[in-house]
Amino acid sequence: MPGQNRRVMRFVKIAALALAASLSACAGSGGVGSSEGVSGDEHGGKIPYQEGAVSSAMSAAQAHCAKFGKKAQVTQMNPSADGGQIGFLCS
């Protein structure tokens, strides 16, 4: 079990880094993707985490922040068996 937990944590760390890097690369004021499923305001928000849909979450966070002339920065990634959440800031 401890080995499996390490693998899960490694995956989460790698996914969070990839998500953060991708959001940084998507800097644009026009907005990308849809902000559907995002809850938040001009300071940031949360997106439901769905396994295999990380790029959709990145696009949604970027589109949400672009409405305020800002860029999204992922601050938290909490996957769980029943969904989880991705947290982000708009800066």
C-alpha distances in whole Angstrom, upper triangle without the diagonal:
4,5,5,6,9,10,11,12,14,15,17,18,20,21,23,25,26,27,29,30,31,33,35,36,37,40,43,45,46,42,40,38,38,37,36,34,34,34,36,39,41,38,35,33,30,29,27,24,24,21,24,26,26,29,31,30,31,34,34,34,36,39,38,39,42,44,44,45,42,39,35,32,29,27,24,22,19,18,17,16,20,21,21,24,25,28,30,34,37,39
4,5,5,6,9,10,11,12,14,15,16,18,20,21,23,24,26,27,29,30,31,33,35,36,38,41,44,45,41,39,38,38,37,37,34,34,34,35,38,40,37,34,32,29,29,27,24,24,22,24,27,26,29,31,29,30,34,34,33,35,38,38,38,41,43,43,44,40,37,33,31,27,26,23,20,19,18,17,18,21,22,21,24,24,26,29,32,35,37
4,5,5,6,9,10,11,12,14,15,17,18,20,21,23,24,26,27,28,30,32,33,35,37,40,43,44,40,38,37,37,36,36,34,34,35,36,39,40,37,34,32,30,29,27,24,24,21,23,25,24,28,30,28,29,33,33,32,35,37,37,38,40,42,43,43,40,36,33,30,27,26,23,21,19,18,18,18,22,23,22,24,24,27,29,32,35,37
4,5,5,6,9,10,11,12,14,15,16,18,20,21,22,24,26,27,28,30,32,33,35,38,41,41,38,36,34,34,34,33,31,31,32,33,36,38,35,32,30,27,26,24,21,20,18,19,22,22,25,27,26,27,30,30,30,32,35,35,35,38,40,41,41,38,35,31,28,25,24,21,18,17,15,15,15,19,19,19,21,22,25,27,30,34,35
4,5,5,6,8,10,11,12,14,15,16,18,20,21,22,24,26,27,29,30,31,34,37,39,40,36,34,33,33,32,32,29,29,29,31,34,35,32,29,27,24,24,22,19,19,17,19,22,21,24,26,24,25,29,29,28,30,33,33,33,36,38,38,39,35,32,29,26,22,21,18,16,14,13,13,14,17,18,17,19,20,22,24,28,31,33
4,5,5,6,9,10,10,12,14,15,16,18,20,21,22,24,26,27,28,30,32,36,38,39,36,34,33,33,32,32,30,29,30,31,34,35,32,29,28,25,25,23,20,21,18,20,22,21,24,26,24,25,28,29,28,30,33,33,33,35,38,38,38,35,31,28,25,22,21,18,16,15,14,15,17,20,20,19,20,20,22,24,27,30,32
4,5,5,6,9,10,11,12,14,15,16,18,20,21,22,24,26,27,28,31,34,37,37,34,32,31,31,31,31,28,28,30,31,34,35,32,29,28,25,24,22,19,18,16,17,20,18,21,24,22,23,26,27,26,28,31,31,32,34,37,37,37,34,31,27,25,21,21,18,15,15,14,14,15,19,19,18,19,19,22,24,27,30,32
4,5,5,6,9,10,10,12,14,15,16,18,20,21,22,24,26,27,29,32,35,35,32,29,28,29,28,28,25,25,26,28,31,32,29,26,24,21,20,19,15,15,13,15,17,16,19,21,20,21,24,24,24,26,29,29,29,32,34,34,35,32,28,25,22,19,18,15,12,11,10,11,12,15,15,14,16,16,19,21,24,27,29
4,5,5,6,9,10,10,12,14,15,16,18,20,21,22,24,26,28,31,33,34,31,29,28,29,27,28,25,25,26,26,29,30,27,24,23,20,20,19,16,16,15,16,18,16,19,22,20,20,24,24,23,25,28,28,28,30,33,33,33,30,26,23,20,17,16,13,11,10,10,12,14,17,16,14,15,15,17,19,22,25,27
4,5,5,6,8,10,11,12,14,15,16,18,20,21,23,24,27,30,33,34,30,28,28,29,28,29,26,26,27,28,30,31,28,25,24,22,21,20,17,18,15,16,18,16,19,21,20,20,23,24,23,25,28,28,28,30,33,33,33,30,26,23,20,17,16,15,12,13,13,15,17,20,18,17,17,16,18,20,23,26,27
4,5,5,6,8,10,10,12,14,15,16,18,20,21,22,25,28,31,31,28,26,25,26,25,26,24,23,25,26,29,29,27,24,23,20,19,18,14,14,12,12,15,13,15,18,17,17,20,22,21,23,25,26,26,28,31,31,31,28,25,21,19,16,16,14,11,12,10,13,15,17,16,15,15,15,17,19,22,25,26
4,6,5,6,9,10,10,12,14,15,16,18,20,21,23,26,29,29,26,24,23,24,23,23,21,20,22,23,25,26,24,21,19,17,16,15,12,13,11,12,14,11,14,17,15,15,19,19,18,20,23,23,23,26,28,29,29,25,22,19,16,13,13,10,7,8,8,11,13,16,14,12,12,11,13,15,19,21,23
4,5,5,6,9,10,11,12,14,15,17,18,20,22,25,28,29,26,24,24,25,24,25,23,22,23,24,26,26,24,21,20,18,17,18,14,16,14,15,16,13,16,18,16,16,19,20,19,20,23,23,23,25,28,28,28,25,21,18,15,12,12,10,9,10,11,14,17,19,17,15,14,13,14,15,18,21,22
4,5,5,6,8,10,11,12,14,15,16,18,21,24,27,28,25,23,23,24,24,25,23,22,24,25,27,27,25,22,21,19,18,18,15,16,14,14,15,12,14,17,16,15,18,20,18,20,23,23,23,25,28,28,28,25,21,18,15,13,13,13,11,13,13,16,18,21,18,17,16,14,16,16,19,22,23
4,5,5,6,9,10,10,12,14,15,16,19,22,25,25,22,20,19,21,20,21,20,19,21,22,24,25,23,19,18,16,15,15,12,12,11,11,11,8,10,13,12,11,15,16,15,17,20,20,21,22,25,26,26,23,19,16,14,11,12,11,8,11,10,14,16,18,15,14,13,11,13,14,17,19,21
4,5,5,6,9,10,11,12,14,15,17,20,23,24,21,19,19,20,19,21,19,18,19,19,21,22,20,16,16,14,14,14,12,13,13,13,13,9,11,14,12,11,14,15,14,15,18,19,18,20,23,23,23,20,16,13,11,7,8,8,6,10,11,14,17,19,16,13,12,9,10,11,14,16,18
4,5,5,6,8,10,11,12,14,16,20,22,24,21,20,20,22,21,23,22,20,22,22,23,23,21,18,18,17,17,18,15,17,16,15,15,12,13,16,14,12,15,17,15,16,19,20,19,21,24,24,23,20,16,14,11,9,10,10,10,13,14,18,21,22,19,17,15,12,13,13,15,17,18
4,5,5,6,9,10,11,12,15,18,21,22,19,17,18,20,20,21,21,20,22,22,24,23,22,19,19,17,16,17,15,15,14,13,13,9,10,13,12,10,13,15,14,14,18,19,19,20,23,24,23,20,16,14,12,10,12,13,11,15,15,18,21,22,19,18,16,13,14,14,16,18,19
4,5,5,6,9,10,11,13,16,19,19,17,15,15,16,16,18,17,16,18,18,20,20,19,15,15,14,13,14,12,13,13,12,11,7,8,10,9,7,10,12,11,11,14,15,15,17,20,20,20,17,13,10,9,7,10,10,9,13,13,17,20,20,17,15,13,10,11,11,13,15,16
4,5,5,6,9,10,12,15,17,19,16,15,16,18,17,19,19,17,19,18,19,18,17,14,15,14,14,16,15,16,16,16,15,11,11,13,11,8,12,13,11,11,15,15,14,16,19,19,18,15,11,9,6,5,8,10,10,14,16,19,22,23,20,17,15,11,11,9,11,12,13
4,6,5,6,9,11,14,17,19,17,15,17,19,19,22,21,20,22,21,22,21,20,17,18,18,17,19,17,19,18,17,16,12,11,14,13,10,13,15,13,12,16,17,16,17,20,21,19,16,12,11,9,9,12,14,14,17,18,22,25,26,22,21,18,15,15,13,14,15,15
4,5,5,6,9,12,15,16,14,12,13,16,16,19,19,18,20,20,21,20,19,17,17,17,16,18,16,17,17,15,13,10,8,11,11,7,9,12,11,10,13,15,15,15,19,19,18,15,12,10,10,10,13,15,14,18,18,22,24,25,21,20,18,14,15,13,14,15,15
4,5,5,7,10,13,14,11,10,12,14,14,17,17,15,18,17,18,16,16,13,14,14,14,17,16,17,18,16,14,11,9,11,10,6,8,10,8,7,10,12,11,12,15,16,14,12,8,6,7,8,11,13,14,17,18,22,25,25,21,19,16,13,13,10,11,11,12
4,5,6,10,13,15,13,13,15,17,17,20,21,18,20,19,19,17,17,15,17,17,17,20,19,21,21,20,18,14,13,15,14,10,11,14,11,9,13,14,12,13,16,16,14,11,8,8,7,9,12,15,16,20,21,25,28,28,24,22,19,16,15,12,12,11,11
4,6,9,12,14,13,12,14,17,18,21,22,20,23,22,22,20,20,18,19,20,19,22,21,22,22,20,18,15,12,15,14,11,11,14,13,10,13,16,14,14,17,18,16,13,10,10,11,13,16,18,19,22,23,27,29,30,26,24,22,18,18,15,15,15,14
4,6,10,10,9,8,11,14,15,18,19,18,20,20,20,18,18,16,18,18,17,20,19,20,21,19,17,14,11,13,13,9,8,11,11,7,10,13,12,11,14,15,13,11,8,9,11,13,16,18,19,22,23,26,29,29,25,24,21,17,17,14,15,13,14
4,7,9,8,9,12,15,15,19,21,18,20,19,18,16,17,16,17,19,19,22,22,23,24,22,20,17,14,15,15,11,11,13,11,8,10,12,10,9,13,13,10,9,6,8,10,13,17,19,20,24,25,29,31,31,27,25,22,19,18,14,14,12,11
4,6,6,8,12,14,15,18,21,18,21,19,18,16,17,17,18,20,20,23,23,24,26,24,21,19,16,16,16,13,11,13,12,8,9,12,10,7,11,12,9,9,8,10,13,16,19,22,23,26,27,31,33,32,29,27,24,21,20,16,16,13,13
4,6,9,12,14,14,18,20,18,20,18,17,14,16,16,18,20,20,24,24,26,28,26,23,21,18,18,18,15,13,14,13,9,9,11,9,6,8,9,6,7,8,11,14,17,21,23,24,28,29,32,35,33,30,28,25,22,20,17,16,12,12
4,7,10,12,13,16,19,18,20,19,18,16,18,17,19,21,20,23,24,25,27,25,22,20,18,17,17,15,12,13,13,10,8,11,10,7,8,10,9,10,11,13,16,19,22,24,25,28,29,32,34,33,29,28,25,22,21,19,18,15,15
4,7,8,9,13,16,14,16,16,15,14,16,15,16,17,16,19,20,21,23,22,18,17,14,13,13,11,8,9,9,6,4,8,8,5,7,10,9,9,9,10,14,16,19,21,22,25,25,28,30,29,25,24,21,19,18,15,15,13,14
4,7,9,12,14,14,17,17,17,16,18,16,16,17,15,18,18,19,20,19,15,14,11,10,11,9,6,7,9,6,5,9,10,8,10,13,12,12,11,11,14,16,19,21,20,23,23,26,28,27,23,23,20,17,18,16,16,14,16
4,7,9,12,12,15,16,17,17,19,16,16,16,13,15,16,16,18,16,13,13,10,8,9,9,5,6,9,8,6,9,11,10,12,15,15,15,13,13,16,16,20,20,20,22,22,24,26,24,21,21,18,16,17,16,17,16,18
4,5,9,9,12,14,15,16,18,15,14,14,12,14,15,15,18,17,13,13,11,8,9,10,7,5,8,9,6,8,11,11,11,14,15,15,14,13,16,17,20,20,19,21,21,23,25,23,19,19,17,15,16,15,17,16,19
4,6,6,9,10,11,13,15,12,11,11,9,11,14,15,18,17,14,13,12,9,9,10,8,4,7,8,6,5,9,10,9,12,14,14,13,12,15,15,17,18,17,19,19,22,23,21,18,17,15,13,14,13,14,13,16
4,6,9,11,13,15,17,14,12,11,9,10,13,14,17,17,13,14,14,10,9,12,10,7,9,11,9,9,12,14,13,16,18,17,17,15,18,17,19,19,18,19,19,21,22,19,16,16,14,14,15,15,17,16,20
4,7,10,13,15,16,13,10,9,6,7,10,11,15,16,12,13,14,10,9,12,11,8,10,13,11,10,14,15,15,17,20,19,18,15,17,16,18,16,16,16,16,17,18,16,13,13,11,11,12,13,16,16,20
4,6,9,12,13,10,7,6,5,7,11,13,16,17,14,13,14,11,9,11,11,7,7,10,10,7,10,13,12,14,17,15,15,12,14,13,15,14,14,15,16,18,20,17,14,13,10,10,10,10,12,13,16
4,7,11,11,9,5,5,7,9,12,15,19,20,17,16,17,15,12,14,14,10,10,13,12,9,11,14,13,14,17,16,16,13,15,14,15,14,15,16,17,18,21,18,15,14,11,11,10,10,12,13,16
4,7,7,6,4,6,9,12,15,18,21,22,19,18,19,17,14,15,15,12,10,12,12,8,10,13,12,12,15,13,14,12,13,13,14,14,16,17,19,21,23,21,18,16,13,12,10,9,9,10,13
4,5,6,6,10,12,15,18,21,24,25,22,21,21,19,16,16,16,13,11,13,12,8,8,11,10,9,12,11,13,12,14,15,15,16,18,20,22,24,27,25,22,19,16,15,12,11,9,9,12
4,6,8,12,14,18,20,23,26,27,23,21,21,20,17,16,16,14,11,12,12,8,7,9,8,6,9,8,10,10,12,14,15,17,19,22,24,26,29,28,24,22,18,16,13,11,9,6,9
4,7,11,14,17,19,23,25,26,23,21,21,20,17,16,17,15,11,12,13,10,8,11,11,9,11,9,10,10,11,12,12,14,17,19,22,25,28,26,23,20,17,15,11,9,6,5,7
4,7,10,14,16,19,21,22,19,17,18,17,13,13,14,12,8,10,11,8,7,11,11,10,12,10,10,8,9,9,10,11,14,16,19,21,24,23,20,17,13,11,8,5,4,5,8
4,7,10,13,16,19,20,17,15,16,15,12,12,13,11,8,11,12,9,9,13,13,13,15,13,12,10,10,10,10,10,12,14,16,18,21,19,16,14,10,8,6,6,7,8,12
4,7,9,12,15,17,14,13,15,13,10,11,13,10,8,12,13,10,12,15,15,16,18,16,14,11,11,10,10,9,10,11,12,15,17,16,12,10,6,6,4,6,9,11,15
4,6,9,12,14,11,10,12,10,7,9,11,8,8,11,12,10,12,15,16,17,19,17,15,12,13,10,12,10,10,10,11,13,16,14,10,9,6,5,7,8,11,13,17
4,6,10,12,10,10,13,11,8,11,13,10,11,15,15,14,16,19,19,21,23,21,19,15,16,13,14,12,10,9,9,10,12,10,7,6,5,6,9,12,15,17,20
4,7,9,8,8,11,10,7,11,13,12,12,15,16,16,18,20,21,23,24,22,19,16,16,12,13,11,8,7,6,8,10,9,5,5,5,6,9,12,16,18,21
4,6,5,7,10,9,8,12,14,13,14,17,18,18,20,22,23,25,26,24,22,18,18,15,17,14,11,10,8,9,10,9,6,7,8,9,13,15,19,21,24
4,6,7,10,11,10,13,15,15,16,19,20,20,22,24,26,28,29,26,23,20,19,16,18,15,12,11,8,9,9,10,8,9,11,11,15,17,21,23,26
4,6,8,9,10,12,14,14,16,18,19,20,22,24,25,27,28,26,23,20,19,17,19,17,14,14,11,13,13,14,11,13,13,13,17,18,22,23,26
4,6,5,6,9,10,11,13,14,15,17,19,20,22,24,25,23,20,17,17,15,17,16,13,14,12,14,15,14,11,12,12,11,15,16,19,20,23
4,5,5,6,9,10,11,12,14,15,17,18,20,22,22,20,17,14,14,11,14,13,10,12,11,14,15,16,12,12,11,9,12,13,16,18,20
4,5,5,6,9,10,11,12,14,16,16,19,21,21,19,16,13,14,12,16,15,13,16,15,18,19,19,16,16,14,12,14,14,17,17,20
4,5,5,6,9,10,10,12,14,15,17,19,20,18,16,13,15,13,17,16,14,16,15,18,19,18,15,15,13,12,14,14,17,17,20
4,5,5,6,9,10,10,12,14,16,18,18,16,14,11,12,10,13,12,11,13,13,15,17,17,13,12,10,8,10,10,13,14,17
4,5,5,6,9,10,11,12,15,16,16,14,11,8,9,9,12,12,12,14,15,18,20,20,16,15,12,9,11,10,12,12,15
4,6,5,6,9,10,10,13,15,15,13,11,9,12,12,15,16,15,18,18,21,23,22,18,17,15,12,13,12,14,13,16
4,5,5,6,9,10,11,13,14,13,11,9,12,12,15,15,15,17,17,20,22,20,16,16,13,11,12,11,13,12,15
4,5,5,6,8,10,12,13,10,9,6,8,8,11,12,13,15,16,19,22,21,17,15,12,9,9,7,9,9,12
4,5,5,6,9,10,10,8,6,5,8,10,13,15,16,19,20,23,25,24,20,19,16,13,12,10,10,9,11
4,6,5,7,9,10,9,9,8,12,13,16,18,18,21,22,24,27,25,21,20,17,15,14,12,12,10,13
4,6,6,8,9,9,9,8,11,13,15,16,17,19,21,23,26,24,20,19,16,13,12,10,10,8,12
4,5,5,7,5,6,6,9,11,14,16,17,20,22,25,28,26,23,21,17,14,12,9,8,5,8
4,5,5,5,6,8,12,14,17,19,21,23,25,28,30,29,25,24,20,17,16,13,12,8,10
4,6,7,9,11,14,17,19,21,22,25,26,29,31,30,26,24,21,19,17,14,13,10,12
4,5,9,10,14,16,18,21,23,25,27,30,33,31,27,25,22,19,17,14,12,8,9
4,7,10,13,17,19,21,23,26,28,31,34,33,29,27,23,21,18,15,13,9,9
4,7,10,13,15,18,20,23,25,29,32,31,27,25,21,18,15,12,9,6,5
4,7,10,13,16,17,21,23,26,29,28,25,22,19,15,14,10,8,5,5
4,7,9,12,14,17,19,22,25,25,21,19,15,12,10,6,6,5,7
4,6,9,12,15,17,21,24,24,20,18,14,11,9,5,5,6,7
4,6,8,11,14,17,21,21,17,14,11,7,6,4,6,9,11
4,7,10,13,17,20,20,17,14,11,8,6,5,7,10,12
4,7,10,13,17,17,14,11,8,6,5,7,9,13,15
4,6,10,13,14,11,8,6,4,6,9,12,16,18
4,6,10,11,9,5,5,6,8,12,15,18,21
4,7,8,6,4,6,8,11,14,18,21,24
4,5,5,5,8,11,14,17,21,24,27
4,6,8,11,14,17,21,24,27,30
4,7,10,13,16,20,24,26,30
4,7,10,13,17,20,23,26
4,7,10,14,17,20,23
4,6,10,13,16,19
4,7,10,13,16
4,7,10,13
4,7,10
4,6
4
